[in-house]
Each structure stands twice: as C-alpha cells, then as structure tokens.
Amino acid sequence: MAENIVETVKLTKVYRKGKLEITALRDANLSISKGDIVCVMGPSGSGKTTLLNMIGGLDRPTRGAVLVDGVDITRLNEPQLASYRLEKVGFIFQFYNLFPVLTAFENVELPLILAKKPKKERKKKVRQLLETVGISERANHKPDELSGGEQQRIAIARALANDPALILADEPTGDLDSENATMFMNLVKDLNQNYSQTFLIVTHDPLVVQECSQIYMIRDGKLEKSKG
Amino acid sequence: MSAIAMTWRNLSRRKLRVGLTVAGIAVGVALILVLLSLVAGIDAQVRASIRALGGADVIVYNATITNPREAFILGSSAVLNESTVETVAKLPNVHAVSPQLTEVVIVNETLAPIWGIDVRTFNETAGGLNIIDGKMIGENDNNTAVLGKSLFDLFNMSIGQSVFVRARPLHHNNNVTLTVVGVYETGVFLTDRGLYIPLTVAQNLTDSPDFVTSILVKADSPDNVEAVSSEIATLFPDMRVLTLSNVVAQASQLLNMLTMFFGTLGIVALVAGSFGVVNTMIISVMERTREIGTLKAIGAKNSTVLKIFVLEALLLGCLGGGIGIIVGSASSFFISEFSVRILPAVPVGKGITTNVSPLLTLSNIVLSFVLGLVTGVLAGIYPAWRAAHMKPVEALRHG
C-alpha cells in the first residue's frame, strides 16, 4: 500500500452548548494514501464538515491527532496552521467562495501571492492551471460573470495553485447541475490519473461517490469504512 | 494585482458608504488645514509688522483708511498727513519721526506694493533697509528705487536698469520710470515682493500730496516707548498706534481664540469622522465574513488579514486626507485671495492687507493630510483586528 498522506487517530470533536455536550465526531480513524479519491458520506449534521475542517487545519479537535507526513497538525500554532493550509492542502467549497472583486486569473493567483512566489512564476503557473481546468479564455472575467460550473473549475485551479498534497472538497457538486457535476468529476479523475492528485470529498452526490476509491460513512459522529 | 488595487476594488463595492466616510474625514482635515493656514497667516502678519517697525518703536496707522483712494472718497478727518507728522515730532521723548505711504501699484505690468519713504528720517527712525546689493535711495533722489529681492529676481534685472511704475486706473494712470539703485531683503514675503521709492514720488503717483498711510516713531529711550505711544493715542483717538509689544499681544490673543475655536471644531469633526471609519469598517468586515474565512482557508495568516483591512482603513484616511487638503486649500485660498472678511481686521499690515488672511504652507498641508491618514488607520485597527481573529470555521459558516 502506498504511503499515507493523512492519517487521523481517534479524532474526536465535542461542542459545548451551555451544559449540553454534543459529540460531532467520535474516535474517527481515517487514512488517505497518495492518489486516493476518498469520499465521506452522511446525512447533514453528521460531522462530515467537522472532519474535513480538522484535517484541513481550520478547526481543532477535542481529542485525537491528525498526522500529516508524520507531524501532528493539531499541535501547530496559528501561523504554522496557516502555512499548512497554504502549502499542504487546497480547499474547494460548495459555493465556490471566489473573491468577487478579483478576476478568475487573480483568484487563482492569490494563494501564490500568499506563498510569496515571484511574479513571473505566478503568471506562468496561473496560465497553466487555467488551461488544466479548461478556462483560459475566461481568465479576465469576474466570478459574477461566470457560470457555477466555471466558478467551481476556477476554485479547483485555486486549490491546486501551491501543489497541495491533498485537496479537500466540501459538497463540491452541491450547487451544480448534473452536467456540470459530471464535468467537475471528470476533472477530478483527470487530475487524479495524470498527476496522482489526492482528494478528500465530503458529499452525498451518487455521481461523486461512484468515482471514489474509498468511501466512508458518518452517522451520529461515528465514521465507518464502506469501500476500499 | 497589487494589494492596493485589491483594496481599491473592495472599497469601490460600496461607493456611497465609502464616500460618506471619506467626507467625514475630509471635513475634519479641511477645518484643521484652514486653522493651520490662519495661524500661519497671522504669524506672517506679525512678522511683517515687526519688520514694518524696523528699528522704530511705534507705528501710527490710519484707523479705517488704508490707502489714498479711500481717504479721497471718505474725506475723513482721521487721515494722516504731513502736519500730523510734525505734531508727532514735537511730542516729548520723541527722537525721530518718519512718514510712509503704502500703495499697490503696477510695476512692469506686475502688481506690487510700494513704500514711499522719506529717506533721511527713515534711516534715522527705522534704521534703514537691509541692502544686499547696490545702495539705498539717496536723500535727494526723486527717480530711484530699491527693489525687494523677490521682485528683483522676478524681473531678472540688474542694478542701474529701470522699472516702469504705473498707478492703478483710479489714479488716472499716473506713471513714472525709476532707476533701480539697490536690492533689499527682509525675509518677509510681501515686503520682498515690493519696492521702496521716495515719498514724493509715491504721493505724486497716487494724486495725494501730503497724504501718508503710516508714521514711524522712534522714542529717545526704550523706557519711553509706552509713554510716547499713549501720548499719540490720546492726541489722535482715530489712529491705530502700535508698538512691538502690543502687536505681539494682540496677535497672540487672536491666535489663541482662533486656535481654540477651529481646533475644537477640527478635532470634533475628525473624531466624528473616525467613528464613521469604525462603523464602515465593522460593516465591511461583517459583510465579508465568509471571504475572510476563505482567505484563511487558502492559507492567509491572521497578520495578512489584519494588513488587508488596515490597508483599507489607510486608503479611507488617504482619500479623506486628500480631499480634505484640497477643500482646505481651496477655502484658505478663497479667503485670502478674495479677502473674505470673516475675521476682524487686525492692525498689523502696512496698508497692504489689514485683515488676517490664511497662508498655505507645504508643511501644514502635509500635517493635515497625515492627521487624516492617522485617523483612518487608528479607527481601522479595531475592525481589522476583529477580522484577523475570526475563527475560520465560523467565518466560513457565515451566510
């Protein structure tokens, strides 16, 4: 088996609401190898997004560890976590979350600016990424001039900008029609086959699930493997 | 794409709100610039009047009449003339007396102030002029002049050449050609932009023989200055009698009053403006909560988010400061150029201007601008800090 990129060990998240404790995730063990497309399914409110956010370094678990290249990211401080998010992972959201004042090109360029890449290198990389996602001719359009499918492809290009080990997607097809959703998944498969790009996708879209190499189910905070 | 371009685009999303916020700062900055300009104007006037005294101890002005034209129209009894000079000269403790006539004329097609002086008594009373090149007008000359350095440089001329002096149209276009014998420098802008000519030439030019606009007086000892000035004041109740100490006292009194008034207004306006910035920034941060979450998700550090919003506040301050100094400069210019008499006349001028007019200086413009900038940044710090410390998960969940 290929090396693990990410491994969670007994990952647990408990929310407190007054005196009430809500366990969003309990002892979740999950491992992702390079080149995997991993799906996490489950009803809404089951803790899928919580799991994704903890792996992405956006949220901290109550207990447990997230090992990335052998380092437990739950022990990193804020600036270190920011660097982790910048360099190791890329996020894709249901509603694309592009910056409305920036053009497609600039949206993709932003993570490269944050990573302090020189201008020449940035321009080259962005052009290449826009080509990869098939949107070169729309580079100078702002998000509100683009369709949902186009916006999501730009979001993929943005997530890929700093060559992350893992792309995290939260309901990426949730706002797309089936044609665009298919196009999105074809792009995911392409990236996976051609560049061994690894994905962790939270979804309940069967169209997405059928392309995944591993499938996990979450119910009431319990994570269970159902394929792979 | 630069950070400033991105900030600019973010501000452009809410033009009306940003415009009103900027206006809030601009009002404060403009008020403060006008205040500073007034203070600088008064300061310049005080310097000018100290220079006007030269070595003299007391200067006597027409109270209400500042030029021969007004004297002619009003025909007032409160006019200084050469008999007044003689009366003053006979007072006890008076060492020397010198009459002056000040007018604005056209010199080589340029407006410039002239001072007509009686050379012998002028030297005796005021200690002469600071001649930097050539020589002073001779005691019996009637066709010579000494030019202020600025005017001399403006004409790009040399000693021995002549200037063509023409009275303003009201005085029948009287004119005279004078030979420039020397250049003086006082360090006072207006004075160095003018010329000194013999008194009789000035009087002929303005059709007002016998008329003078001011009298310089030298006491026989510094201890007797106050006595002489009060003597003159009693004798001529319609005249303004000025000594160095009361120039300074009057000016500083006015200065304090103005500083209090405009200073309070300006600061209140700036504080109000800063609330506007806080408000605008907080709303902007709230509206963009999800963008802030996204920024953090793609790897922006807290300090980067902080910088983005501080830059936005800085740009608000910059715009407010910029518009403020434009409005403030325009107001100052308008007040001084068109002599809008919003302020009481102070007896400090030499008949050129007797009301206080603002003086724009580069350092005051820069200072006002920086105040606007600082206000923007200070007001932006708290909202920016809030943005920087948002929890990314919560920010992303936001609408």
Contacts between the chains, C-beta under 8 A, distances in Angstrom:
chain1	res1	chain2	res2	distance
A	53	B	393	5.3
A	56	B	297	7.0
A	58	B	296	7.3
A	58	B	297	5.9
A	58	B	392	4.6
A	58	B	393	5.2
A	58	B	396	7.2
A	59	B	392	7.6
A	59	B	393	4.6
A	78	B	301	7.6
A	78	B	302	6.2
A	79	B	301	5.5
A	79	B	302	7.6
A	79	B	303	7.8
A	82	B	296	7.0
A	82	B	299	5.7
A	82	B	300	6.6
A	82	B	301	4.3
A	82	B	302	7.3
A	83	B	299	7.0
A	83	B	301	7.9
A	85	B	296	7.3
A	85	B	297	6.2
A	85	B	298	6.8
A	85	B	299	4.4
A	86	B	298	7.0
A	86	B	299	2.5
A	86	B	300	7.8
A	87	B	299	7.2
A	90	B	298	7.6
A	91	B	294	7.8
A	91	B	297	4.6
A	91	B	298	6.4
A	93	B	294	7.3
A	93	B	396	7.5
A	97	B	290	6.6
A	97	B	291	7.6
A	97	B	293	7.9
A	97	B	294	4.2
A	97	B	297	7.8
A	97	B	396	7.7
A	99	B	291	6.1
A	99	B	294	7.4
A	100	B	13	7.7
A	100	B	291	8.0
A	101	B	6	6.6
A	101	B	9	4.0
A	101	B	10	5.5
A	101	B	12	7.8
A	101	B	13	6.6
A	102	B	1	7.0
A	102	B	6	6.9
A	102	B	9	7.6
A	106	B	1	4.7
A	106	B	6	7.9
A	109	B	1	6.6
A	110	B	298	6.7
A	111	B	298	5.0
A	111	B	299	6.0
A	113	B	1	7.7
A	114	B	298	6.9
A	114	B	299	5.1
A	114	B	300	5.6
A	114	B	304	6.7
A	115	B	299	7.2
A	158	B	298	6.8
A	159	B	298	7.9
A	162	B	299	7.5
